[in-house]
Amino acid sequence: MRFAGIHQAEEFRLVKRSHLIAWRKQLETRTLEASTVRRKLSAVASLFDYLCECNAVPFNPTDGVKRPNQGTNEGKSSALGDAEAKALLEAPAPDTLKGLRDRAILSILLFHGLRRAELCSLAAGDLQSRRGVMHFRVHGKGGKIRFVPVHPHSLQRISEYLEHAGHGDNPGNALFRPIKNPSGSLDEALTGHGVYKDVVRKYARMLEQGSADHDTACT
């Protein structure tokens, strides 16, 4: 709005493709990362899609405006090596309920690449057999449903966890639950923050500390 000099909502009707192209060039001169420019253009495109749907503007001026594609196939996070992934999978204790749960969670994240929100939304009934192959029924962004074949390693870890947890018989039960929840029910689904803080970050730090201690001992 600042770039185009828009002061009233009606002035969005005056925005043309040339305005978006000029704005994109201005963003690029600010040495922003390509992903940031793409995200800003995507936000404007979504806004105009909404305005078109409401019949407030006649067209979406972002149509045909190219977005930077540098780095679209490469993530920001460092990739784990085989040894690191194996160590992370084996880090949780195999003889406690929390350890069994965390081993199943890490296996799903590593073998299937689900988002935290997708993992947390899994219910016991989302583990389904399709043509003799076990699949996850994954609830993705925008309410989209997709079916992902379950890796045998993850299936084994889930079976071990549910055998001890005892809540897998009801399809509506959250697959992964908190072990302790002083302020709420243990029947609720584990949160994405909990997955990051109490599972991923916890065991990554354990391995990092173990590696540092090993290096110190060798020195």
Secondary structure, DSSP 8 states (H G I E B T S, - for coil): -TTTT--SGGGGGG--HHHHHHHHHHHHHTT--HHHHHHHHHHHHHHHHHHHHTTSSSS-TTTT-----TTTTS-SS----HHHHHHHHH-S-TTSHHHHHHHHHHHHHHHH---HHHHHT-BGGGEEEETTEEEEEEE-GGG-EEEEE--HHHHHHHHHHHHHH--TTSTTSBSS--S--TTS-TTS---HHHHIIIIIHHHHHHHHHHHHHHHHHH-
